[in-house]
Amino acid sequence: MRMRFCTLAGMALLFGMNTNAALHTETVDYKQGDTTCEGYLAYDDTVKGARPGVLVVHDWMGCDGYAKMRADMLAKLGYVAFAADIYGKGVRPANRQEASAQAGKYKGDRELLRARVNAALDTLEKQPQCDAKRVAAIGYCFGGTTVLELARSGADIAGVVTFHGGLDTPTRDAKNIKCKVLICHGADDPYVPATDVTALQDEFRKAGVDWQMIYYSGAVHAFTRPDVGNDNSKGAAYNEKADKRSWEAMKEFFGEIFK
């Protein structure tokens, strides 16, 4: 089943973005080892000089229209945004079964997952529009897991934000985290066990990580995606209030780490 997406114009109205921005967008091929990946770069052409960069990591459906839309939204806020491609060029799941297989491949090999996301980060930081000293990463679902792995890899970035992301990790190496962490979590998300939440928080405390976690009442998994419908009983559903609140929390977080 193919997903439907809100238009960027519609999201701009919802989130109060600058609709007069002159967006420049392009696909960017980059390498991780022998694998070619195809990311998506977006920035406002009217902004002069280098500006903070934000890496956007897709959910289990791969670098699709939703990830690119979020990159465009960030560009309209004045950032240079790069939507990563964890799966590799041309690997775009057509359904839930294919998506589960792809996400499972990388969740089962955290070393490879870290290599892929760090290759995307390096590509973003090399863009002339990007101030490489002021970079953050955000991720949705599988992408949330991925940006936490980026932080755990010891990446020298300012912060990471997860939206309804998976919180499990086999590595337990939060001691490597150098950046600040914001976790935006659906309070009723059935796909993230409470044991994972507790384990992550305990580990972060012991490692002295600068972290914060916001729970959104009435929100389940995928609460930022309008295309999944609004039936909470399915476990994944859009929640406009949680979507808007988490986006505002991200902006406030960026205001802190990029000041």
N, C-alpha and C positions, 0 to 999 in steps of 0.2 A: 504494500500500500504506500503510495507516494503521499508525502505530507504537504499541507497547505501552509503558507506563511503569510503573516501580516506584511503589508507593504512597508517600506522604510518611511514613506510619508505618514502612514498611519501611526507608526511607532513614534515618529518625531512629534506628532501632535500629543500622543499619550505621555511622552516623557519630556516635553518642552525643550527639544533640541533646537539648535540653530539651523533653520531651514534655508538660510541664505549662503551656507557654506558651499564652496566650490570644490566638490569632492574629486580627487584623483584616485582612481582604482586601477589595479593591474594584477595579473597573476604573476607569480615569481617562482621559478624553478630553483630548487636548491638540493643539496646532497646530504645524505647521512650514510656514510660508508659507501656501498655500491648502489644504494637505493636513491632514486630521484623522487623528490616530493614536490608537490605543487601547492604553494600557499597563496594567500590573497592579501595584498597591501592596500591600505586606504589612508588618505590624509587630506586635510583641507589645504588646497593650493593657495589660498589667500593668506595663510599664516606664514610669516617669515621666520627663517632661522630654525634651529633644532628645537624640538619639543619632546616632552616625555613620550615614551613608547609603551604600548600595551600589547602583549601577546594574548591572542584569543585561541583557546583550545576547544575544539568541537566535542560534541557528545558522541555516542556510539555510531551515529549515522555517517560520520566522517565530515570532511571539510565541505559542507553543503551550503545551501542558501541561508540557513539560520545563522551559522557561524559568520558568514560574510555580512549579513545584516547587522550583527552586533559589532563587527569591525567598523562598518559604516557609521553606526551610532557613536562609537568612540571617536571616530574622525570628526564628526560634527561637534564633539565636545572640545576639539582642539588637540587631540592626541594623534600620534601616528600609530596605526593599529595594523597588526599582522596576524591573520588567521592561519594557524599552523596546519600542517597536513601530517598527522601521525601515521596514517596507513600507507602512504605512498601514492604517487601519481597514478591516476586511473583506477584506484581501489576505492570504490564508492558503493557501500552496501545498498542493495535494492529492497531489502526487507529486514524484519526483526531478526530472523534466523542468521542472515549474513552479518548483520551488525553485531549480534552476540558473539559470533565466531571471531570476528576481527578484534573486538574489544577484549575478549578472553585471551587472545594471543598475546596481547601486550600486558594485560593485568597478570598473566602468568609468567612474564619475563620482564621484571621491573628494570633490569639493566638496559634492555633494549628500549623500553618506554622512556627511560631517562635520556638515552642517547638521542632518540628522535625529538624529544621536546627541547633538548639543549641545542640541537642543530637548528631548530626553528628560532630559538632565542638568539643564537649567533647571527642568523640572517636578518632578524629585526634590528639588532644593534649595529649592523653594518650599513643600514640605510642612512643616507646623508641627512634625512629629515629628523632622525632619531637622536636624542640626547642619551647616549649609552649609559650615562651615570644616573639616569632617572627612568627606570624601566620596571614594569609590573607585569603580572600574568593573571588572566582570569580563565576559568574553565567551567563548563556545564556538564553535569552528570559524569560520564567517563572523563571529560576534560577537567572536572574538579579533582578527580583522583590524580590526573596527570600533573596538574600544577602543584599539587602537594608533593608529588615525586620530584618535580623540578626543584622545589624548595629543599627537600631532603637530600638532593644531590649536591647541595652546597652552593647553588647558583648565587652569584653576587648581584642580586636584584633588590628592589626596595620593598616589594610585597607581592602576595598572591591572594586572589579571591576565588572561592569556590561557590558555585550556585548548585544546590541540590546534588552535590558530588558524593561519590563513594569515599568513605573515610578509612577503609581498611588498608593495611600495608603489611607485607611480610618482613620488612627490613628493620623496623623499630629503630631508625637512626635519626631521630629528630634532633640529636645533638649537632648535626651538620647544618641545620637551618640558620641562615643569617638574616633573613628578612622577616617582616611582619606578616601575619596571617589573619585573614577575615574569612569566616565560614558562614555562609547564608544557607540555612537548613530548614526544610519543612518539618514542623513539629510532629506531623502525622505521617511522615515518609515511611512506608512499610518496607522499602528496599534497603534501608540502612539500619542494621540491627543496633539496638541500644548498647549492646556490648562493644560494638565498634566505636560508638561515640564516647563511651566511658574510657575505653583503652586509649583512644587518641588524646583525650583531655589529660589523662593521667600521665601519659608519655610526654606531652608538651610541658606540663608543669615540672616534671623531673628534669627536663632538658632546658628549662628556662626560656622557652619560646615566647615571644611577644605575640599573643594570639587573642582573638575574640570570636565568639560564636553567637549568632543571632538566630533564634527560633521564630518561625512565622506560624501563628496559630491557624488551624484549618487548612494548612498547605501540605500536600503530599509530594511525591516525586515529580520532577519536570515542571515545577510550578511557574517557570518563566516562558513556557512554550504554548502559545495560543492554539497551535494546530493539534494538540492532543485531546482537546475537549475539556469539559469541566466536571466530569463525573469522578468524584474522589474515590468511589468504590472500586474503580479500576486500578488504583494505586498510583497512577500518573495522571495529573490533571492541571490545567492552567488555573492560576489564582492571580487575578489582576492586582489585588492589593499587595500580595507578597512580591510580585514581580516589580511593581513600582517602588516599594519600600526597600527591597534589596538593591535595586539600581541606585537609589539615593544613598544607601549605606556605602556602596562602592565608591560613589563620587566623593563622599565625605572622607573615606579612607584614603583615596588618592590625594585629596587636599592636604591630608596630614603627611603622607610619605613623600610627596613631590614638592613640598613647600621649600 
